[in-house]
Amino acid sequence: MPAKAKYISSGWVQFSKVMAVIFGAYAATMSIHLALASLVKDDTPVLLTSTYSGFLMWVGFMIMVYLIKRAWVSWAILLSITLVGCLIIFL
């Protein structure tokens, strides 16, 4: 039994969501961890635990992207998180 047409998104929307999951979520995760490491005096524990907490955060961002119906909204959220992390790192 085929799915209803209103639940099927176009190919470009699916491609954009997959790219947001892979690249956008990873960039947001790493910018948060690097910003935290730049704020802490001893950054070794942050960088060591970022492998585990980064994976969990990345999965959380993946779920968030697919819970949001519009691809551009998920891109906007991920890019704003990344930009805030980059501002903290470089300032």
MOPAC internal coordinates of N, CA, C and O (Angstrom, degrees):
PM7 1SCF
backbone

  N    0.0000 0     0.00 0     0.00 0    0    0    0
  C    1.4518 1     0.00 0     0.00 0    1    0    0
  C    1.5297 1   108.07 1     0.00 0    2    1    0
  O    1.2310 1   120.00 1   -60.43 1    3    2    1
  N    1.3237 1   117.61 1   119.57 1    3    2    1
  C    1.4718 1   120.08 1  -177.12 1    5    3    2
  C    1.5277 1   112.36 1   -71.39 1    6    5    3
  O    1.2310 1   121.69 1   -22.70 1    7    6    5
  N    1.3145 1   114.37 1   157.30 1    7    6    5
  C    1.4618 1   120.64 1   179.00 1    9    7    6
  C    1.5242 1   109.78 1   -75.11 1   10    9    7
  O    1.2310 1   121.05 1   -23.38 1   11   10    9
  N    1.3186 1   115.60 1   156.62 1   11   10    9
  C    1.4582 1   119.96 1   176.91 1   13   11   10
  C    1.5225 1   109.10 1   -69.05 1   14   13   11
  O    1.2310 1   121.06 1   -33.59 1   15   14   13
  N    1.3002 1   115.58 1   146.41 1   15   14   13
  C    1.4651 1   120.81 1  -175.90 1   17   15   14
  C    1.5249 1   112.30 1   -65.20 1   18   17   15
  O    1.2310 1   119.78 1   152.66 1   19   18   17
  N    1.3266 1   118.02 1   -27.34 1   19   18   17
  C    1.4647 1   118.95 1  -178.68 1   21   19   18
  C    1.5257 1   112.65 1   -72.77 1   22   21   19
  O    1.2310 1   119.84 1   164.73 1   23   22   21
  N    1.3264 1   117.91 1   -15.27 1   23   22   21
  C    1.4630 1   121.21 1   179.37 1   25   23   22
  C    1.5247 1   112.89 1   -96.43 1   26   25   23
  O    1.2310 1   119.95 1   174.96 1   27   26   25
  N    1.2961 1   117.71 1    -5.04 1   27   26   25
  C    1.4582 1   122.04 1  -178.12 1   29   27   26
  C    1.5263 1   108.57 1   -99.85 1   30   29   27
  O    1.2310 1   120.45 1   -55.87 1   31   30   29
  N    1.3213 1   116.75 1   124.13 1   31   30   29
  C    1.4602 1   120.58 1   178.08 1   33   31   30
  C    1.5275 1   109.41 1   -94.64 1   34   33   31
  O    1.2310 1   120.86 1   -15.66 1   35   34   33
  N    1.3199 1   115.96 1   164.34 1   35   34   33
  C    1.4615 1   120.47 1  -178.06 1   37   35   34
  C    1.5242 1   110.45 1   -71.67 1   38   37   35
  O    1.2310 1   121.42 1   -10.22 1   39   38   37
  N    1.3105 1   114.88 1   169.78 1   39   38   37
  C    1.4574 1   120.35 1  -178.67 1   41   39   38
  C    1.5198 1   113.13 1   -65.90 1   42   41   39
  O    1.2310 1   120.62 1   144.85 1   43   42   41
  N    1.3493 1   116.42 1   -35.15 1   43   42   41
  C    1.4560 1   119.98 1  -179.29 1   45   43   42
  C    1.5177 1   111.39 1   -70.23 1   46   45   43
  O    1.2310 1   120.27 1   144.21 1   47   46   45
  N    1.3179 1   117.08 1   -35.79 1   47   46   45
  C    1.4610 1   120.27 1   178.26 1   49   47   46
  C    1.5220 1   109.78 1   -67.61 1   50   49   47
  O    1.2310 1   120.40 1   138.33 1   51   50   49
  N    1.3032 1   116.84 1   -41.67 1   51   50   49
  C    1.4674 1   120.15 1   177.58 1   53   51   50
  C    1.5287 1   110.71 1   -64.41 1   54   53   51
  O    1.2310 1   120.25 1   137.22 1   55   54   53
  N    1.3114 1   117.13 1   -42.78 1   55   54   53
  C    1.4642 1   121.12 1   178.00 1   57   55   54
  C    1.5254 1   111.11 1   -62.41 1   58   57   55
  O    1.2310 1   120.26 1   138.52 1   59   58   57
  N    1.3256 1   117.11 1   -41.48 1   59   58   57
  C    1.4593 1   121.26 1   179.26 1   61   59   58
  C    1.5222 1   111.07 1   -65.01 1   62   61   59
  O    1.2310 1   120.31 1   140.22 1   63   62   61
  N    1.3192 1   117.00 1   -39.78 1   63   62   61
  C    1.4638 1   119.67 1   178.78 1   65   63   62
  C    1.5203 1   111.40 1   -67.42 1   66   65   63
  O    1.2310 1   120.11 1   141.11 1   67   66   65
  N    1.3075 1   117.39 1   -38.89 1   67   66   65
  C    1.4705 1   120.13 1   178.18 1   69   67   66
  C    1.5208 1   110.31 1   -65.39 1   70   69   67
  O    1.2310 1   120.23 1   138.86 1   71   70   69
  N    1.3222 1   117.16 1   -41.14 1   71   70   69
  C    1.4627 1   119.79 1   177.31 1   73   71   70
  C    1.5269 1   111.50 1   -67.32 1   74   73   71
  O    1.2310 1   120.28 1   144.70 1   75   74   73
  N    1.3218 1   117.06 1   -35.30 1   75   74   73
  C    1.4639 1   120.24 1   176.25 1   77   75   74
  C    1.5157 1   110.27 1   -65.91 1   78   77   75
  O    1.2310 1   120.27 1   140.90 1   79   78   77
  N    1.3196 1   117.08 1   -39.10 1   79   78   77
  C    1.4635 1   120.76 1   179.06 1   81   79   78
  C    1.5165 1   110.57 1   -65.73 1   82   81   79
  O    1.2310 1   120.06 1   134.44 1   83   82   81
  N    1.3102 1   117.48 1   -45.56 1   83   82   81
  C    1.4578 1   119.99 1  -174.41 1   85   83   82
  C    1.5299 1   111.10 1   -76.11 1   86   85   83
  O    1.2310 1   120.11 1   124.40 1   87   86   85
  N    1.3118 1   117.39 1   -55.60 1   87   86   85
  C    1.4617 1   120.31 1  -171.64 1   89   87   86
  C    1.5265 1   113.73 1   -91.99 1   90   89   87
  O    1.2310 1   120.35 1   135.73 1   91   90   89
  N    1.3176 1   116.94 1   -44.27 1   91   90   89
  C    1.4580 1   119.85 1  -177.94 1   93   91   90
  C    1.5120 1   112.91 1   -66.19 1   94   93   91
  O    1.2310 1   120.68 1   136.38 1   95   94   93
  N    1.3249 1   116.30 1   -43.62 1   95   94   93
  C    1.4673 1   119.58 1   179.69 1   97   95   94
  C    1.5204 1   111.07 1   -67.29 1   98   97   95
  O    1.2310 1   120.11 1   142.65 1   99   98   97
  N    1.3233 1   117.39 1   -37.35 1   99   98   97
  C    1.4648 1   120.06 1   178.26 1  101   99   98
  C    1.5247 1   111.03 1   -67.11 1  102  101   99
  O    1.2310 1   120.25 1   137.49 1  103  102  101
  N    1.3285 1   117.13 1   -42.51 1  103  102  101
  C    1.4634 1   120.05 1   179.63 1  105  103  102
  C    1.5231 1   111.27 1   -64.49 1  106  105  103
  O    1.2310 1   120.28 1   139.26 1  107  106  105
  N    1.3263 1   117.06 1   -40.74 1  107  106  105
  C    1.4626 1   120.13 1   178.66 1  109  107  106
  C    1.5234 1   110.84 1   -65.44 1  110  109  107
  O    1.2310 1   120.31 1   138.33 1  111  110  109
  N    1.3127 1   117.02 1   -41.67 1  111  110  109
  C    1.4596 1   121.17 1   179.68 1  113  111  110
  C    1.5163 1   111.64 1   -63.01 1  114  113  111
  O    1.2310 1   120.52 1   132.20 1  115  114  113
  N    1.3139 1   116.61 1   -47.80 1  115  114  113
  C    1.4582 1   119.68 1  -177.62 1  117  115  114
  C    1.5203 1   112.19 1   -70.28 1  118  117  115
  O    1.2310 1   119.92 1   146.07 1  119  118  117
  N    1.3263 1   117.76 1   -33.93 1  119  118  117
  C    1.4659 1   118.41 1   178.23 1  121  119  118
  C    1.5256 1   110.80 1   -68.31 1  122  121  119
  O    1.2310 1   119.91 1   144.52 1  123  122  121
  N    1.3207 1   117.77 1   -35.48 1  123  122  121
  C    1.4656 1   119.97 1   175.83 1  125  123  122
  C    1.5197 1   110.65 1   -64.58 1  126  125  123
  O    1.2310 1   120.16 1   134.74 1  127  126  125
  N    1.3210 1   117.30 1   -45.26 1  127  126  125
  C    1.4614 1   119.99 1  -178.73 1  129  127  126
  C    1.5322 1   112.08 1   -67.71 1  130  129  127
  O    1.2310 1   119.99 1   140.15 1  131  130  129
  N    1.3115 1   117.62 1   -39.85 1  131  130  129
  C    1.4606 1   119.50 1   178.80 1  133  131  130
  C    1.5261 1   111.57 1   -70.32 1  134  133  131
  O    1.2310 1   120.04 1   146.34 1  135  134  133
  N    1.3265 1   117.53 1   -33.66 1  135  134  133
  C    1.4619 1   120.08 1   175.66 1  137  135  134
  C    1.5224 1   110.45 1   -66.15 1  138  137  135
  O    1.2310 1   120.50 1   139.13 1  139  138  137
  N    1.3178 1   116.64 1   -40.87 1  139  138  137
  C    1.4638 1   120.15 1   177.09 1  141  139  138
  C    1.5245 1   110.75 1   -64.52 1  142  141  139
  O    1.2310 1   120.44 1   140.65 1  143  142  141
  N    1.3187 1   116.76 1   -39.35 1  143  142  141
  C    1.4620 1   120.14 1   178.53 1  145  143  142
  C    1.5274 1   111.67 1   -67.35 1  146  145  143
  O    1.2310 1   120.17 1   148.06 1  147  146  145
  N    1.3294 1   117.27 1   -31.94 1  147  146  145
  C    1.4632 1   118.70 1   179.10 1  149  147  146
  C    1.5316 1   112.03 1   -76.15 1  150  149  147
  O    1.2310 1   120.04 1   157.37 1  151  150  149
  N    1.3233 1   117.52 1   -22.63 1  151  150  149
  C    1.4595 1   120.94 1   179.34 1  153  151  150
  C    1.5330 1   112.94 1   -83.69 1  154  153  151
  O    1.2310 1   120.32 1   153.27 1  155  154  153
  N    1.3215 1   116.99 1   -26.73 1  155  154  153
  C    1.4617 1   121.65 1  -177.11 1  157  155  154
  C    1.5231 1   108.89 1   -88.96 1  158  157  155
  O    1.2310 1   120.55 1   -36.71 1  159  158  157
  N    1.3323 1   116.55 1   143.29 1  159  158  157
  C    1.4644 1   120.36 1  -177.97 1  161  159  158
  C    1.5245 1   111.18 1   -66.67 1  162  161  159
  O    1.2310 1   120.21 1   130.71 1  163  162  161
  N    1.3323 1   117.20 1   -49.29 1  163  162  161
  C    1.4613 1   121.70 1   177.90 1  165  163  162
  C    1.5229 1   108.05 1  -101.51 1  166  165  163
  O    1.2310 1   120.54 1   -78.68 1  167  166  165
  N    1.3331 1   116.58 1   101.32 1  167  166  165
  C    1.4569 1   120.07 1  -172.52 1  169  167  166
  C    1.5213 1   114.34 1   -87.68 1  170  169  167
  O    1.2310 1   119.33 1   178.65 1  171  170  169
  N    1.3181 1   118.89 1    -1.35 1  171  170  169
  C    1.4609 1   121.10 1  -178.33 1  173  171  170
  C    1.5296 1   112.86 1   -61.72 1  174  173  171
  O    1.2310 1   118.57 1   132.03 1  175  174  173
  N    1.3399 1   120.33 1   -47.97 1  175  174  173
  C    1.4711 1   118.29 1   178.42 1  177  175  174
  C    1.5222 1   113.87 1   -62.18 1  178  177  175
  O    1.2310 1   120.57 1   145.88 1  179  178  177
  N    1.3181 1   116.52 1   -34.12 1  179  178  177
  C    1.4673 1   119.36 1   179.47 1  181  179  178
  C    1.5180 1   110.14 1   -66.60 1  182  181  179
  O    1.2310 1   120.47 1   136.22 1  183  182  181
  N    1.3057 1   116.71 1   -43.78 1  183  182  181
  C    1.4582 1   119.84 1  -178.76 1  185  183  182
  C    1.5270 1   111.96 1   -71.21 1  186  185  183
  O    1.2310 1   119.91 1   148.41 1  187  186  185
  N    1.3227 1   117.78 1   -31.59 1  187  186  185
  C    1.4626 1   119.80 1   178.26 1  189  187  186
  C    1.5279 1   112.04 1   -72.17 1  190  189  187
  O    1.2310 1   120.39 1   139.48 1  191  190  189
  N    1.3110 1   116.86 1   -40.52 1  191  190  189
  C    1.4630 1   119.30 1  -179.88 1  193  191  190
  C    1.5206 1   112.81 1   -83.22 1  194  193  191
  O    1.2310 1   120.03 1   173.26 1  195  194  193
  N    1.3224 1   117.54 1    -6.74 1  195  194  193
  C    1.4643 1   119.25 1  -179.50 1  197  195  194
  C    1.5218 1   112.33 1   -68.66 1  198  197  195
  O    1.2310 1   119.91 1   159.30 1  199  198  197
  N    1.3227 1   117.77 1   -20.70 1  199  198  197
  C    1.4587 1   118.60 1   177.49 1  201  199  198
  C    1.5169 1   111.28 1   -66.03 1  202  201  199
  O    1.2310 1   120.04 1   140.04 1  203  202  201
  N    1.3138 1   117.52 1   -39.96 1  203  202  201
  C    1.4589 1   120.89 1  -179.13 1  205  203  202
  C    1.5271 1   111.65 1   -83.75 1  206  205  203
  O    1.2310 1   120.53 1   131.71 1  207  206  205
  N    1.3127 1   116.59 1   -48.29 1  207  206  205
  C    1.4632 1   118.84 1  -179.18 1  209  207  206
  C    1.5308 1   110.72 1   -70.28 1  210  209  207
  O    1.2310 1   120.39 1   150.25 1  211  210  209
  N    1.3176 1   116.86 1   -29.75 1  211  210  209
  C    1.4597 1   120.23 1   176.89 1  213  211  210
  C    1.5127 1   111.93 1   -65.72 1  214  213  211
  O    1.2310 1   120.39 1   140.69 1  215  214  213
  N    1.3137 1   116.85 1   -39.31 1  215  214  213
  C    1.4595 1   119.55 1   177.73 1  217  215  214
  C    1.5222 1   110.71 1   -65.34 1  218  217  215
  O    1.2310 1   120.31 1   137.66 1  219  218  217
  N    1.3179 1   117.01 1   -42.34 1  219  218  217
  C    1.4626 1   120.00 1   179.40 1  221  219  218
  C    1.5330 1   111.29 1   -65.83 1  222  221  219
  O    1.2310 1   120.57 1   139.73 1  223  222  221
  N    1.3205 1   116.51 1   -40.27 1  223  222  221
  C    1.4617 1   119.81 1   178.80 1  225  223  222
  C    1.5243 1   110.86 1   -68.11 1  226  225  223
  O    1.2310 1   120.24 1   141.95 1  227  226  225
  N    1.3303 1   117.15 1   -38.05 1  227  226  225
  C    1.4578 1   121.94 1   178.61 1  229  227  226
  C    1.5235 1   110.51 1   -62.01 1  230  229  227
  O    1.2310 1   120.54 1   136.91 1  231  230  229
  N    1.3270 1   116.57 1   -43.09 1  231  230  229
  C    1.4650 1   120.78 1   177.40 1  233  231  230
  C    1.5253 1   110.35 1   -64.71 1  234  233  231
  O    1.2310 1   120.20 1   141.05 1  235  234  233
  N    1.3242 1   117.23 1   -38.95 1  235  234  233
  C    1.4609 1   120.43 1   176.98 1  237  235  234
  C    1.5181 1   111.97 1   -61.98 1  238  237  235
  O    1.2310 1   120.60 1   138.52 1  239  238  237
  N    1.3354 1   116.47 1   -41.48 1  239  238  237
  C    1.4617 1   119.69 1   176.84 1  241  239  238
  C    1.5294 1   111.44 1   -67.26 1  242  241  239
  O    1.2310 1   120.39 1   145.26 1  243  242  241
  N    1.3313 1   116.86 1   -34.74 1  243  242  241
  C    1.4624 1   120.02 1   176.38 1  245  243  242
  C    1.5202 1   111.19 1   -61.31 1  246  245  243
  O    1.2310 1   120.98 1   134.85 1  247  246  245
  N    1.3096 1   115.73 1   -45.15 1  247  246  245
  C    1.4607 1   120.12 1   178.90 1  249  247  246
  C    1.5205 1   110.38 1   -63.95 1  250  249  247
  O    1.2310 1   120.56 1   139.78 1  251  250  249
  N    1.3269 1   116.54 1   -40.22 1  251  250  249
  C    1.4649 1   120.77 1   179.88 1  253  251  250
  C    1.5297 1   111.25 1   -61.07 1  254  253  251
  O    1.2310 1   120.39 1   139.35 1  255  254  253
  N    1.3334 1   116.87 1   -40.65 1  255  254  253
  C    1.4662 1   120.29 1  -178.68 1  257  255  254
  C    1.5272 1   110.41 1   -62.41 1  258  257  255
  O    1.2310 1   120.07 1   138.47 1  259  258  257
  N    1.3059 1   117.48 1   -41.53 1  259  258  257
  C    1.4573 1   119.62 1  -178.05 1  261  259  258
  C    1.5189 1   113.05 1   -80.59 1  262  261  259
  O    1.2310 1   119.50 1   163.85 1  263  262  261
  N    1.3314 1   118.56 1   -16.15 1  263  262  261
  C    1.4632 1   120.21 1   174.34 1  265  263  262
  C    1.5255 1   111.79 1   -78.96 1  266  265  263
  O    1.2310 1   120.53 1   153.49 1  267  266  265
  N    1.3271 1   116.59 1   -26.51 1  267  266  265
  C    1.4667 1   121.00 1   178.97 1  269  267  266
  C    1.5252 1   108.31 1   -82.65 1  270  269  267
  O    1.2310 1   120.65 1   -47.00 1  271  270  269
  N    1.3106 1   116.35 1   133.00 1  271  270  269
  C    1.4660 1   120.28 1  -174.77 1  273  271  270
  C    1.5253 1   113.46 1   -74.02 1  274  273  271
  O    1.2310 1   120.09 1   145.09 1  275  274  273
  N    1.3106 1   117.43 1   -34.91 1  275  274  273
  C    1.4653 1   120.72 1  -176.25 1  277  275  274
  C    1.5273 1   110.02 1  -101.08 1  278  277  275
  O    1.2310 1   121.23 1   -45.47 1  279  278  277
  N    1.3310 1   115.25 1   134.53 1  279  278  277
  C    1.4558 1   120.64 1  -176.57 1  281  279  278
  C    1.5263 1   111.42 1   -69.12 1  282  281  279
  O    1.2310 1   120.09 1   143.30 1  283  282  281
  N    1.3184 1   117.43 1   -36.70 1  283  282  281
  C    1.4708 1   119.48 1  -176.88 1  285  283  282
  C    1.5160 1   111.42 1   -68.77 1  286  285  283
  O    1.2310 1   119.68 1   150.70 1  287  286  285
  N    1.3242 1   118.22 1   -29.30 1  287  286  285
  C    1.4605 1   120.32 1   177.78 1  289  287  286
  C    1.5273 1   109.77 1   -68.92 1  290  289  287
  O    1.2310 1   120.33 1   137.64 1  291  290  289
  N    1.3207 1   116.97 1   -42.36 1  291  290  289
  C    1.4691 1   119.25 1   178.48 1  293  291  290
  C    1.5224 1   110.93 1   -66.46 1  294  293  291
  O    1.2310 1   119.86 1   142.39 1  295  294  293
  N    1.3400 1   117.88 1   -37.61 1  295  294  293
  C    1.4630 1   120.70 1   175.20 1  297  295  294
  C    1.5185 1   110.73 1   -62.77 1  298  297  295
  O    1.2310 1   120.60 1   138.42 1  299  298  297
  N    1.3325 1   116.45 1   -41.58 1  299  298  297
  C    1.4714 1   120.06 1  -179.08 1  301  299  298
  C    1.5269 1   110.97 1   -64.18 1  302  301  299
  O    1.2310 1   120.08 1   138.42 1  303  302  301
  N    1.3100 1   117.46 1   -41.58 1  303  302  301
  C    1.4660 1   120.78 1   179.08 1  305  303  302
  C    1.5218 1   110.74 1   -65.07 1  306  305  303
  O    1.2310 1   120.52 1   133.25 1  307  306  305
  N    1.3331 1   116.60 1   -46.75 1  307  306  305
  C    1.4676 1   119.90 1  -178.17 1  309  307  306
  C    1.5258 1   111.51 1   -66.11 1  310  309  307
  O    1.2310 1   120.07 1   139.28 1  311  310  309
  N    1.3190 1   117.47 1   -40.72 1  311  310  309
  C    1.4621 1   119.71 1   179.40 1  313  311  310
  C    1.5213 1   112.28 1   -69.23 1  314  313  311
  O    1.2310 1   120.24 1   144.78 1  315  314  313
  N    1.3239 1   117.14 1   -35.22 1  315  314  313
  C    1.4715 1   118.30 1   177.17 1  317  315  314
  C    1.5285 1   111.25 1   -68.49 1  318  317  315
  O    1.2310 1   119.94 1   141.96 1  319  318  317
  N    1.3219 1   117.73 1   -38.04 1  319  318  317
  C    1.4675 1   120.31 1   175.51 1  321  319  318
  C    1.5211 1   110.16 1   -63.35 1  322  321  319
  O    1.2310 1   120.55 1   138.18 1  323  322  321
  N    1.3274 1   116.55 1   -41.82 1  323  322  321
  C    1.4595 1   120.63 1   179.36 1  325  323  322
  C    1.5252 1   111.40 1   -64.89 1  326  325  323
  O    1.2310 1   120.52 1   137.16 1  327  326  325
  N    1.3153 1   116.61 1   -42.84 1  327  326  325
  C    1.4776 1   119.66 1  -179.90 1  329  327  326
  C    1.5226 1   111.92 1   -66.56 1  330  329  327
  O    1.2310 1   119.89 1   141.38 1  331  330  329
  N    1.3101 1   117.82 1   -38.62 1  331  330  329
  C    1.4691 1   119.98 1   176.80 1  333  331  330
  C    1.5351 1   110.40 1   -64.39 1  334  333  331
  O    1.2310 1   120.81 1   137.88 1  335  334  333
  N    1.3199 1   116.05 1   -42.12 1  335  334  333
  C    1.4661 1   119.18 1   176.55 1  337  335  334
  C    1.5130 1   112.27 1   -62.50 1  338  337  335
  O    1.2310 1   120.41 1   139.47 1  339  338  337
  N    1.3443 1   116.82 1   -40.53 1  339  338  337
  C    1.4665 1   119.94 1   179.11 1  341  339  338
  C    1.5168 1   112.00 1   -68.14 1  342  341  339
  O    1.2310 1   120.20 1   144.07 1  343  342  341
  N    1.3249 1   117.22 1   -35.93 1  343  342  341
  C    1.4595 1   119.89 1   176.49 1  345  343  342
  C    1.5229 1   111.08 1   -64.52 1  346  345  343
  O    1.2310 1   120.36 1   139.93 1  347  346  345
  N    1.3096 1   116.93 1   -40.07 1  347  346  345
  C    1.4745 1   119.80 1   177.87 1  349  347  346
  C    1.5317 1   110.95 1   -65.53 1  350  349  347
  O    1.2310 1   120.58 1   141.69 1  351  350  349
  N    1.3210 1   116.50 1   -38.31 1  351  350  349
  C    1.4655 1   120.40 1  -178.91 1  353  351  350
  C    1.5335 1   110.47 1   -66.44 1  354  353  351
  O    1.2310 1   120.31 1   132.41 1  355  354  353
  N    1.3323 1   117.00 1   -47.59 1  355  354  353
  C    1.4525 1   120.44 1  -171.84 1  357  355  354
  C    1.5215 1   114.36 1   -88.51 1  358  357  355
  O    1.2310 1   119.53 1   171.38 1  359  358  357
  N    1.3155 1   118.50 1    -8.62 1  359  358  357
  C    1.4563 1   119.65 1   177.01 1  361  359  358
  C    1.4938 1   107.79 1  -104.64 1  362  361  359
  O    1.2310 1   120.10 1   180.00 1  363  362  361

